[in-house]
Amino acid sequence: MESTSRAMAWNPLEPESWADTLGLAAVPMFAADNGATASSTVWVMLDGKRASFSLSIPQNQSHGVQDELNWSWSAHVRHVLRVDPASKSIAVARWDIPGNIAHFAWPSGKRSAVELLLMLQASPAPRGPDCVSYVLDVFRSLRARCADANISLAILNCLLLALREFRKKGDLPTENGGRLTPQAIVNWLTTICPQDVPQIGLSSSSAPSNIDIKDLLDHMARPEPVTGCVLFPHILLRHASSYLYQEAHLQIERDSQRFLFEEMASAIMVAGTGPRDARYTPPNLARALARETIRLIDSDSKNIIVLDPACGSGVFLQEFVREALHLGYRAFSKLIGYDISQLAKAIAPFATQLTSEECAGSVAPFEFKHHDSLDAEWDPADIILMNPPFRSWQDMSLETQAKVLDTLGTLATGRPDLAAAFLWKACQHVSPGGVIACVLPAPLLQSSSLENLRAAIASQFQISLVGRFHGYSYFASSLVETSFLILKKSDPQADAVTRILIASERNEDNAIRRLRGGEILSGDGGKDEFVEFFAVSPDLLTPASWLPRRQADFELLRLLSQSQLPTVQRLFTIHQGVRTGHNEAFLLSIQELNTLPVSEQAYFRPTAGQGAISDGKLSTKEYIFYPFAPSGAVFETENELRRKLPKYFKRWLEPNRHKLESRAKISSWCLPTWPRTWQFERQRKIVTSYFGGRGSYALDLTGDHVVVAGFAWFWKGELDADTQLGHNQACSPSLAA
């Protein structure tokens, strides 16, 4: 469905003009079958959490501002914009401060529209709970009554459907004695909306009959106490189900961790915090990537099958439906999701099917398969959307490692990430002419161990888009920088280009709007704040690296490649330093080392790496316990180590024994996790820290230092190191220059 770039003239009375100018998705607030309000021009302009808003353009509406505030609250957007063509003005209201309505002249052009959006984006957080927080509070109360996470999610589904029907018909189910059980709600729903009951996750026979939830349904039916807003579940499911069910999923994970690690409870009880990684896909990114797949799929394709093989709560599939509605795309015939998680089984079918029905009618059935995607055979698909699990080799079980190697086959070298196996399996199962959009750990795009994989993909696919957001704030608590990739399965075209999207930290939403074709204004943060969206020749993305860089960096790389200067790989062999697994047990300060007998100090060596290098010079600040000779560990047993180093063993090893034994992939609990065998023999080398700028490298001519948080560089040539580099003091100024 290739589309040409639109150049729509600015018209504040046209929702599509707002969407086109600002790079938003414009979705009608209501489905076509939701009553008289559907004929009113009320739209949700979807962006990220901060800048989404509802847009109201008068067409003889009978509703007022409070109605629109209720709808915007239920849609999980902060602001209502009411356009008045008579006065050519805009009224801006927020559901948390309904009496404070600001009036502005309507935007006269695209630039002023962008300025208005930036004003909305910069506004403070709401003073009251949003609809997702409100429903999650109900879910927490429900969890206190039902320990089973899957059943509690299914009961939440029942409550939302019951309230949806109440808003339509004004009736609520009842039981004798004033009680109301999940079983009674399921029986009631079966009579009035039987098509939705299979997705709930409960049947009449499996629904609990001993849990009273009438107070929870009554609570949800009343206005929210702080803001006075009324919840409309059909609006929530239409516009905000991605947020709700991802947060519910995370809430269950937080509860599980609190149960296992009581000492962490205070840290993870804080709203909006807790363990989350790149599995939590921001809905606006999922929506933008879904839009790109629709744009790239062949326009004559029919009966399109859309697959997410790691669907979680179904955010990619839900946002695909929303974007398809925005684009008027109806060629897809089935949505399929796989996941190994029982929670996904409880969430994805309900959230995705109800979102599909609410947004587009029953045009695409959803099929969920509960299995391990690396074990199972995938359905052939025309579009594959995914945010696969990020898991490094050392964090996988032996069984999972075997599956990764089996999936990658001859392309497997080194220690591949689990996400690499998902990517290759997607490449094998997408149809000719099909499109893959996926979120990936950024190191996967340049890891030398995956160079063969990238070469194999490049031989079968056009690389349409590579994106990268600097930093870690967008995917909260992710331990690696995250990238995204869009591939089209077709022969490389002579005129093909690869688009690069790259943004500095906290400019991610601006970048996504830019991808959607929206206008953006340059930030005022100087060179450290940027959004760049440009096209390069696919030749610049060689199998050696697909990692997105800024446009000036690509130009520099092009010039360097033409100069035929030697590469780092040609000149040096580079090794990563030790990973101890528990620094408190193995790294000692100089003062701590001096408390040990000289006989014990002999088993320690000075460290090199982060914090030990300044202005091109090594400074000894810490020592590492490193009992290794060229042939390996010098102690054969724990008793021998205890006998030779009694004071160190008693003060540092024994108190940390439990934590040291709990490390994965260790040969001995009393040795560093990865001691790096190349350091067993002392060798002179250049050492660098993991992170640093000018002067963050130095010489270790004696080879005595053990690289810990850094890298060691070994010269490959035949040149004498003393002759070429000089002694340490003489060379430090040149290294720092």
VOGU-3710 file (C-alpha; in Angstrom, 3 decimals, decimal comma):
1> mestsramaw> 0,000/0,000/0,000  2,695/2,445/-1,003  1,484/5,992/-0,602  2,883/9,252/-1,784  3,691/11,975/0,695  0,736/14,244/1,308  1,039/18,008/1,276  -2,333/18,834/2,783  -3,141/22,504/3,220  -3,711/23,538/6,830
11> nplepeswad> -7,379/23,594/7,838  -8,203/23,614/11,579  -11,715/22,331/10,830  -10,379/19,077/9,345  -9,163/16,343/11,739  -6,989/14,888/8,989  -5,247/18,248/8,637  -4,314/18,137/12,334  -3,129/14,544/11,952  -1,125/15,278/8,808
21> tlglaavpmf> 0,515/18,391/10,241  1,342/17,000/13,679  2,145/13,402/12,756  -0,733/11,949/14,794  -3,261/9,175/14,195  -6,788/10,568/13,918  -9,406/8,086/15,135  -13,104/8,894/15,610  -13,974/8,951/19,304  -16,867/6,554/18,748
31> aadngatass> -17,559/3,546/16,600  -20,246/3,963/13,976  -22,772/1,907/15,973  -22,484/3,821/19,245  -25,505/6,046/18,991  -26,176/9,645/18,094  -22,831/10,886/19,316  -21,152/8,991/16,490  -22,364/11,606/14,034  -20,621/14,373/15,949
41> tvwvmldgkr> -17,152/15,356/14,888  -15,197/14,255/17,947  -11,847/12,669/17,278  -8,983/11,315/19,311  -5,630/12,541/18,039  -3,268/9,801/19,184  0,352/10,503/20,073  2,254/9,542/23,200  0,826/9,816/26,708  1,522/13,549/27,083
51> asfslsipqn> 0,407/15,080/23,796  -2,616/13,049/22,712  -5,850/15,028/22,795  -9,471/14,901/21,743  -10,587/17,271/19,022  -14,160/18,532/18,868  -15,486/20,381/15,828  -19,111/21,544/16,239  -21,728/19,910/14,061  -24,905/20,622/16,013
61> qshgvqdeln> -23,732/18,568/18,981  -26,078/18,164/21,886  -23,311/17,385/24,344  -21,322/19,772/26,498  -17,772/20,217/27,734  -18,213/17,789/30,646  -19,313/15,062/28,237  -16,146/15,585/26,224  -14,039/15,577/29,381  -15,589/12,241/30,358
71> wswsahvrhv> -14,825/10,869/26,909  -11,246/12,174/26,847  -10,626/10,758/30,325  -11,977/7,370/29,195  -9,782/7,561/26,073  -6,704/8,188/28,267  -5,931/11,614/26,810  -5,405/14,711/28,932  -6,787/17,546/26,843  -9,940/18,492/24,993
81> lrvdpasksi> -9,634/20,956/22,110  -12,929/22,514/21,002  -12,746/24,401/17,735  -15,152/27,317/17,283  -15,383/28,341/13,597  -17,513/31,394/14,409  -14,835/33,082/16,515  -11,906/31,221/14,920  -10,776/30,214/18,378  -9,914/27,059/20,318
91> avarwdipgn> -10,969/26,240/23,866  -8,531/23,943/25,705  -9,777/22,009/28,738  -8,395/19,250/30,955  -10,422/16,671/32,819  -8,480/17,205/36,076  -9,269/20,972/36,141  -12,613/21,196/34,309  -13,323/24,761/35,413  -10,102/26,095/33,952
101> iahfawpsgk> -10,765/26,476/30,220  -8,185/28,425/28,199  -9,101/30,188/24,966  -6,724/30,800/22,068  -6,955/32,006/18,513  -6,974/28,931/16,367  -3,657/28,058/14,706  -3,207/30,114/11,574  -0,745/27,673/10,055  1,222/24,504/10,583
111> rsavelllml> 3,915/26,113/12,713  1,437/27,518/15,206  -0,312/24,135/15,325  2,990/22,495/16,272  3,574/25,174/18,922  0,155/24,385/20,384  1,014/20,682/20,501  4,307/21,412/22,265  2,392/23,467/24,824  0,102/20,508/25,498
121> qaspaprgpd> 3,085/18,187/25,722  4,827/20,417/28,266  1,794/20,746/30,554  2,092/19,256/34,046  0,892/15,779/34,941  -2,801/15,468/35,876  -3,800/16,222/39,450  -6,117/13,253/39,646  -6,001/9,612/38,554  -6,323/8,887/34,857
131> cvsyvldvfr> -8,710/6,177/33,679  -5,992/3,508/33,538  -4,914/4,203/37,126  -8,561/4,197/38,192  -9,255/0,795/36,652  -5,975/-0,564/38,034  -7,060/0,464/41,534  -10,155/-1,670/41,013  -7,927/-4,459/39,715  -5,757/-4,295/42,857
141> slrarcadan> -8,867/-4,639/45,013  -9,904/-7,570/42,869  -6,483/-9,179/43,258  -6,903/-9,019/47,045  -9,995/-11,205/46,654  -8,680/-13,548/43,979  -5,107/-14,839/44,198  -5,131/-16,396/40,735  -3,762/-13,751/38,327  -5,438/-15,202/35,252
151> islailncll> -8,856/-15,451/36,859  -8,567/-11,940/38,289  -7,826/-10,600/34,797  -10,830/-12,455/33,411  -13,035/-10,956/36,147  -11,727/-7,495/35,230  -12,810/-8,230/31,663  -16,267/-9,136/32,993  -16,510/-5,867/34,913  -15,568/-3,782/31,875
161> lalrefrkkg> -18,085/-5,521/29,617  -20,821/-5,291/32,254  -20,198/-1,562/32,656  -20,121/-1,128/28,883  -23,568/-2,678/28,611  -24,797/-0,591/31,546  -23,759/2,610/29,734  -25,729/1,446/26,697  -28,852/0,020/28,335  -28,909/1,375/31,907
171> dlptenggrl> -29,131/-2,088/33,498  -26,744/-3,949/35,780  -26,914/-7,651/36,647  -28,180/-8,514/40,116  -28,435/-11,525/42,370  -30,626/-12,338/45,320  -29,300/-10,941/48,563  -27,619/-7,975/46,901  -24,549/-9,993/45,909  -22,990/-10,131/42,459
181> tpqaivnwlt> -20,537/-12,837/41,459  -18,417/-13,259/38,321  -20,554/-16,265/37,427  -23,699/-14,150/37,500  -22,066/-11,496/35,280  -20,958/-14,121/32,747  -24,474/-15,574/32,625  -25,906/-12,075/32,141  -23,413/-11,170/29,407  -24,159/-14,433/27,618
191> ticpqdvpqi> -27,725/-13,267/27,110  -26,951/-9,758/25,813  -23,548/-9,952/24,058  -22,800/-13,659/23,524  -20,205/-12,897/20,836  -17,899/-11,297/23,426  -18,056/-13,946/26,153  -15,530/-16,396/24,616  -12,816/-13,718/24,819  -13,369/-13,008/28,534
201> glssssapsn> -11,462/-16,054/29,704  -14,317/-17,413/31,836  -17,361/-19,516/31,085  -20,480/-19,995/33,152  -19,010/-23,168/34,608  -15,517/-21,791/35,315  -16,456/-18,343/36,636  -16,159/-18,053/40,432  -19,467/-18,120/42,296  -18,024/-17,349/45,728
211> idikdlldhm> -16,548/-13,858/45,146  -18,762/-10,821/45,591  -17,739/-7,978/43,261  -20,887/-5,865/43,304  -19,131/-3,058/45,172  -16,407/-2,929/42,498  -18,924/-2,671/39,659  -20,878/-0,012/41,558  -17,653/1,888/42,157  -16,752/1,837/38,457
221> arpepvtgcv> -20,261/2,962/37,513  -20,027/6,078/39,689  -17,997/9,185/38,786  -14,333/9,058/39,779  -14,243/10,850/43,170  -11,380/13,284/42,519  -12,080/14,421/38,958  -15,789/13,643/38,714  -15,181/11,881/35,384  -17,391/9,013/34,256
231> lfphillrha> -15,832/5,888/32,749  -17,054/4,671/29,350  -15,469/1,220/28,815  -16,194/1,122/25,084  -14,071/4,273/24,689  -11,310/2,860/26,889  -11,217/-0,373/24,862  -11,255/1,575/21,616  -8,395/3,938/22,461  -6,500/2,895/25,607
241> ssylyqeahl> -6,606/-0,890/25,968  -2,884/-1,077/25,115  -2,008/1,058/28,132  -4,444/-0,650/30,485  -3,468/-4,238/29,828  0,268/-3,632/29,667  0,012/-1,910/33,061  -2,140/-4,746/34,444  0,471/-7,229/33,217  3,218/-5,245/34,937
251> qierdsqrfl> 1,140/-4,921/38,101  0,954/-8,702/38,348  4,706/-8,971/37,830  5,283/-6,383/40,564  3,001/-8,328/42,894  4,930/-11,521/42,144  8,263/-9,872/42,841  6,940/-8,307/46,037  5,909/-11,774/47,180  9,336/-13,195/46,408
261> feemasaimv> 11,428/-10,233/47,584  9,712/-8,533/50,489  12,692/-6,282/51,047  12,035/-4,668/47,649  8,392/-3,871/48,393  8,899/-0,220/49,214  10,729/0,362/45,942  8,230/-1,324/43,661  5,037/-0,059/45,278  5,611/3,431/43,891
271> agtgprdary> 3,155/4,185/41,111  4,663/3,931/37,675  7,844/2,238/38,873  8,976/-1,325/39,189  10,499/-3,917/36,913  9,882/-3,234/33,281  12,020/-3,529/30,197  11,608/-3,278/26,464  8,803/-5,831/26,594  6,637/-2,830/27,482
281> tppnlarala> 6,120/-1,359/24,022  5,009/2,299/24,025  1,728/2,275/22,070  2,650/5,268/19,906  5,789/3,467/18,686  3,796/0,283/18,031  1,240/2,366/16,131  3,886/4,107/14,013  5,599/0,831/13,097  2,237/-0,723/12,236
291> retirlidsd> 1,557/2,243/9,956  4,834/1,631/8,139  3,955/-2,017/7,493  0,612/-1,003/5,991  2,371/1,599/3,856  4,819/-0,972/2,516  2,526/-3,932/1,895  1,570/-4,440/-1,738  -1,617/-2,525/-2,522  -3,204/-5,458/-4,370
301> skniivldpa> -2,673/-7,859/-1,466  -5,862/-9,364/-0,045  -6,665/-11,429/3,039  -3,598/-10,168/4,859  -2,567/-12,200/7,923  -0,914/-10,231/10,731  1,229/-12,087/13,291  2,890/-11,129/16,565  4,933/-14,120/17,803  5,668/-12,522/21,207
311> cgsgvflqef> 2,399/-10,671/21,670  2,259/-10,188/25,448  -0,838/-8,082/26,104  -1,352/-7,621/22,359  -0,239/-3,997/22,025  1,152/-4,358/18,490  -1,999/-6,024/17,197  -4,294/-3,521/18,917  -2,361/-0,576/17,533  -2,340/-2,172/14,082
321> vrealhlgyr> -6,137/-2,201/14,205  -6,246/1,457/15,269  -3,844/2,491/12,535  -5,733/0,472/9,939  -8,890/2,314/10,980  -7,085/5,640/10,614  -5,846/4,734/7,117  -9,058/3,108/5,970  -7,217/-0,183/5,438  -9,443/-3,277/5,448
331> afskligydi> -7,409/-5,907/3,596  -6,371/-7,869/6,702  -8,345/-11,038/7,421  -6,821/-12,447/10,613  -4,772/-11,338/13,625  -2,608/-14,016/15,262  -0,673/-13,811/18,508  1,695/-16,267/20,179  3,083/-16,112/23,685  4,450/-18,517/26,253
341> sqlakaiapf> 3,010/-16,509/29,154  -0,196/-17,543/30,888  -0,861/-13,859/31,563  -0,732/-13,151/27,833  -3,274/-15,916/27,341  -5,586/-14,135/29,791  -5,075/-10,646/28,327  -4,370/-10,715/24,597  -7,495/-12,472/23,251  -9,910/-10,189/25,113
351> atqltseeca> -8,031/-6,914/24,591  -7,267/-7,497/20,913  -10,619/-8,920/19,858  -12,625/-6,246/21,684  -10,369/-3,495/20,326  -10,824/-4,877/16,810  -14,601/-4,988/17,170  -14,801/-1,548/18,758  -12,520/0,089/16,196  -13,405/-1,637/12,975
361> gsvapfefkh> -16,257/-4,049/13,488  -15,850/-7,811/13,328  -13,605/-7,748/10,280  -10,594/-9,685/11,557  -10,870/-12,548/14,044  -8,071/-12,868/16,569  -6,400/-16,222/17,160  -4,154/-16,715/20,188  -1,785/-19,671/20,532  -0,217/-20,371/23,903
371> hdsldaewdp> 3,191/-21,828/23,136  6,921/-21,207/22,955  7,506/-19,478/19,632  10,957/-21,007/19,221  9,475/-24,512/19,553  6,392/-24,122/17,406  5,942/-23,798/13,672  4,727/-20,299/12,791  1,742/-19,514/10,624  2,750/-17,947/7,305
381> adiilmnppf> 2,076/-14,221/7,643  2,111/-11,165/5,422  2,910/-8,743/8,248  4,905/-9,670/11,351  4,997/-7,172/14,207  6,971/-7,981/17,320  8,939/-6,908/20,337  10,684/-10,216/21,070  12,242/-10,975/24,450  15,707/-9,491/24,945
391> rswqdmslet> 17,864/-12,075/26,681  21,616/-12,340/26,542  23,283/-15,704/26,118  24,441/-15,982/29,712  20,917/-15,313/30,994  19,325/-18,129/28,974  18,781/-21,660/30,231  20,701/-24,410/28,473  17,422/-25,475/26,848  16,800/-21,991/25,458
401> qakvldtlgt> 20,396/-21,720/24,238  19,887/-24,964/22,310  16,700/-23,586/20,720  18,477/-20,403/19,669  21,302/-22,366/18,056  18,823/-24,657/16,320  16,836/-21,690/14,967  19,889/-19,811/13,703  21,583/-22,918/12,311  24,809/-22,145/10,470
411> latgrpdlaa> 24,277/-18,406/11,090  24,932/-18,887/14,807  28,342/-17,724/15,958  29,463/-16,496/19,336  26,778/-15,909/21,957  23,647/-14,615/20,154  20,784/-12,818/21,889  17,403/-14,535/22,054  15,912/-11,694/19,979  18,172/-12,706/17,066
421> aflwkacqhv> 16,474/-16,094/16,870  13,040/-14,449/16,726  14,212/-12,123/13,970  15,542/-14,938/11,800  12,457/-17,070/12,342  10,306/-14,104/11,288  12,402/-13,769/8,134  11,731/-17,416/7,332  7,962/-17,217/7,819  6,951/-13,881/6,304
431> spggviacvl> 5,398/-14,204/2,853  7,116/-12,880/-0,294  6,328/-9,183/-0,483  5,556/-9,226/3,248  6,858/-6,847/5,882  8,494/-7,300/9,290  8,565/-4,566/11,937  10,336/-5,317/15,186  11,881/-3,757/18,261  15,395/-5,042/18,934
441> papllqsssl> 18,320/-4,495/21,291  20,578/-1,991/19,529  23,750/-4,126/19,990  22,148/-6,771/17,774  22,573/-4,389/14,826  26,347/-4,320/15,084  27,410/-7,386/17,061  30,203/-9,144/15,182  28,713/-12,524/16,127  25,571/-11,681/14,107
451> enlraaiasq> 27,287/-10,380/10,973  26,399/-13,555/9,073  22,768/-13,177/10,135  22,615/-9,600/8,870  24,204/-10,667/5,584  21,625/-13,425/5,139  18,754/-11,006/5,825  20,155/-8,365/3,457  20,231/-10,914/0,639  16,455/-11,469/0,895
461> fqislvgrfh> 15,045/-8,214/2,255  15,012/-4,514/1,610  15,896/-2,592/4,760  13,178/0,032/4,747  13,769/1,688/8,114  16,283/1,513/10,945  15,609/3,546/14,067  17,366/4,216/17,313  16,526/6,255/20,402  19,567/7,273/22,419
471> gysyfasslv> 19,510/6,521/26,130  17,165/4,407/28,211  14,291/6,661/29,305  11,810/5,684/26,571  11,911/1,996/27,495  12,000/2,449/31,253  14,545/0,225/33,043  15,748/-1,408/29,845  19,355/-2,422/30,330  20,298/-1,940/26,686
481> etsflilkks> 19,622/0,777/24,149  16,703/-0,150/21,949  16,357/0,061/18,187  13,685/-0,864/15,666  13,822/-2,306/12,191  11,437/-2,627/9,234  12,167/-5,152/6,479  10,326/-5,918/3,231  10,824/-9,337/1,702  11,724/-8,581/-1,894
491> dpqadavtri> 14,735/-8,396/-4,147  16,852/-5,284/-3,648  15,772/-2,457/-5,951  18,216/-0,219/-7,769  16,474/2,934/-6,556  15,810/1,679/-3,020  16,772/3,762/-0,012  16,958/3,003/3,679  15,424/5,557/6,008  17,193/6,375/9,263
501> liasernedn> 15,307/7,716/12,294  17,425/8,726/15,253  16,663/10,912/18,261  18,269/12,059/21,461  16,878/11,035/24,801  13,437/12,531/25,583  12,855/13,484/21,943  11,329/10,114/21,087  7,744/11,338/20,674  8,951/14,109/18,352
511> airrlrggei> 10,783/11,478/16,296  7,695/9,298/15,995  5,648/12,272/14,842  8,365/13,007/12,287  8,170/9,416/11,022  4,449/9,876/10,540  5,125/12,923/8,374  4,417/15,562/10,982  6,076/18,932/11,299  8,475/19,338/14,231
521> lsgdggkdef> 10,251/22,348/15,628  13,942/22,276/16,471  14,612/21,922/20,178  16,576/24,528/22,063  18,922/22,061/23,725  21,712/22,496/21,180  23,636/19,649/19,684  22,611/17,254/22,462  18,931/17,484/21,486  18,074/16,267/18,027
531> veffavspdl> 15,695/14,381/15,788  17,056/13,284/12,420  15,084/11,496/9,716  16,882/10,978/6,423  17,528/8,449/3,676  20,788/6,722/2,815  21,868/4,256/0,206  21,446/0,687/1,495  25,120/0,166/0,643  26,054/2,209/3,717
541> ltpaswlprr> 24,444/-0,436/5,940  26,868/-3,290/5,463  26,537/-6,608/7,317  29,272/-5,348/9,631  26,852/-2,818/11,152  23,283/-1,676/10,726  23,446/0,614/13,749  21,814/3,990/12,950  24,051/7,028/13,243  23,525/10,714/12,746
551> qadfellrll> 23,639/11,997/9,185  27,000/13,718/9,649  28,445/10,472/11,009  27,303/8,567/7,933  28,998/11,145/5,767  32,188/10,819/7,799  32,084/7,033/7,493  31,646/7,367/3,739  34,707/9,593/3,491  36,757/7,296/5,716
561> sqsqlptvqr> 35,826/4,254/3,650  36,978/6,067/0,516  40,280/6,994/2,153  41,180/3,304/2,652  42,584/3,968/6,122  43,166/0,801/8,163  40,290/-0,299/10,394  40,489/-1,051/14,107  39,884/-4,748/13,403  42,873/-4,773/11,072
571> lftihqgvrt> 45,179/-3,206/13,656  43,982/-4,615/16,985  42,503/-7,625/18,715  40,064/-6,328/21,324  38,887/-8,168/24,446  36,287/-7,270/27,046  37,378/-7,158/30,672  36,455/-9,256/33,683  32,891/-9,441/34,951  33,097/-10,400/38,604
581> ghneafllsi> 29,409/-10,998/39,230  29,723/-9,302/42,636  32,257/-6,488/42,937  31,842/-6,164/46,700  33,474/-9,566/47,179  36,284/-9,360/44,623  37,364/-5,700/44,350  39,332/-4,149/47,223  40,544/-0,598/47,687  44,224/0,013/48,419
591> qelntlpvse> 43,375/0,580/52,070  41,430/-2,693/52,253  44,215/-4,590/50,503  46,754/-3,309/53,032  44,780/-4,899/55,870  45,646/-8,317/54,431  48,932/-10,158/55,094  51,532/-9,810/52,331  51,122/-13,514/51,583  47,452/-12,926/50,717
601> qayfrptagq> 48,103/-9,716/48,779  50,083/-11,757/46,263  46,815/-13,121/44,849  45,546/-9,666/43,896  46,332/-7,537/40,846  45,618/-3,867/40,127  42,554/-3,134/37,982  42,313/-1,128/34,774  39,162/0,262/33,245  36,364/2,584/34,313
611> gaisdgklst> 37,584/4,988/36,997  41,225/3,906/36,752  42,135/5,921/33,632  42,511/9,689/33,509  44,339/11,898/31,001  45,837/8,859/29,305  47,368/7,461/32,496  46,600/4,426/34,626  46,099/5,045/38,310  45,846/2,183/40,756
621> keyifypfap> 42,708/2,600/42,860  41,433/-0,948/43,284  42,745/-4,492/43,278  40,941/-7,595/42,096  41,183/-11,045/43,628  42,723/-12,875/40,679  44,230/-16,257/41,665  45,129/-17,377/38,165  48,317/-18,562/36,494  48,755/-19,031/32,728
631> sgavfetene> 47,437/-22,568/33,148  44,327/-21,535/35,113  43,166/-21,209/38,731  45,913/-21,829/41,277  43,497/-23,301/43,868  41,921/-26,657/43,200  39,542/-26,674/46,182  37,695/-24,276/48,425  39,561/-25,619/51,456  42,888/-24,830/49,843
641> lrrklpkyfk> 41,770/-21,254/49,139  40,516/-20,885/52,729  43,845/-22,134/54,071  45,984/-19,838/51,905  43,838/-16,688/52,314  42,088/-17,059/55,684  41,598/-13,348/56,374  40,291/-12,479/52,903  38,028/-15,543/52,906  36,538/-14,631/56,268
651> rwlepnrhkl> 36,022/-10,900/55,594  34,962/-10,840/51,920  34,076/-14,270/50,559  32,201/-15,976/53,369  29,801/-13,054/54,128  28,866/-12,879/50,423  28,628/-16,609/49,902  24,875/-16,750/49,267  24,988/-14,034/46,595  28,090/-15,522/44,995
661> esrakisswc> 26,551/-18,993/44,795  23,378/-17,618/43,210  25,243/-16,284/40,157  24,559/-18,041/36,876  27,199/-19,794/34,779  29,969/-19,961/37,419  32,710/-22,554/37,689  33,341/-21,832/41,373  31,418/-19,633/43,795  34,637/-18,085/45,139
671> lptwprtwqf> 36,005/-16,922/41,750  34,899/-14,090/39,419  32,101/-15,065/37,018  34,044/-14,363/33,826  37,759/-14,047/34,650  38,736/-13,912/30,925  41,396/-16,530/30,253  43,353/-14,150/27,999  44,332/-12,207/31,142  45,828/-15,208/32,956
681> erqrkivtsy> 49,184/-14,397/31,345  50,507/-10,866/31,795  50,626/-9,023/28,438  51,269/-5,398/27,626  48,274/-3,714/26,101  46,272/-0,553/25,586  43,363/-0,343/28,019  40,191/1,729/27,629  37,169/2,311/29,832  33,670/1,301/28,766
691> fggrgsyald> 32,574/4,921/28,562  34,632/8,057/28,314  35,991/10,698/26,051  39,352/12,335/25,593  42,066/10,615/27,629  40,024/7,528/28,524  42,750/5,150/27,356  46,243/4,333/28,577  49,142/1,881/28,266  49,819/-1,109/30,469
701> ltgdhvvvag> 53,386/-1,945/29,440  53,973/-4,449/32,251  50,756/-6,328/31,642  50,174/-6,440/35,379  46,790/-4,715/35,338  43,604/-6,772/35,009  40,986/-5,100/32,834  37,663/-5,079/34,677  35,236/-2,395/33,473  36,824/-1,790/30,093
711> fawfwkgeld> 38,565/-3,257/27,077  42,057/-4,459/26,242  43,565/-3,697/22,827  46,368/-5,912/21,475  48,446/-4,762/18,520  48,328/-7,250/15,633  51,455/-6,045/13,852  55,074/-7,067/14,138  56,182/-3,709/15,544  57,997/-3,559/18,851
721> adtqlghnqa> 55,620/-1,934/21,338  58,412/-0,118/23,243  59,816/1,312/20,031  56,487/2,376/18,593  54,679/3,582/21,652  57,446/4,473/24,078  57,261/4,133/27,788  54,127/4,928/29,722  55,000/8,443/30,879  56,305/9,595/27,526
731> cspslaa> 53,227/8,452/25,667  50,563/9,660/28,076  50,378/13,200/26,647  49,951/11,926/23,110  47,276/9,459/24,170  45,412/12,200/25,936  45,630/14,602/23,001
//
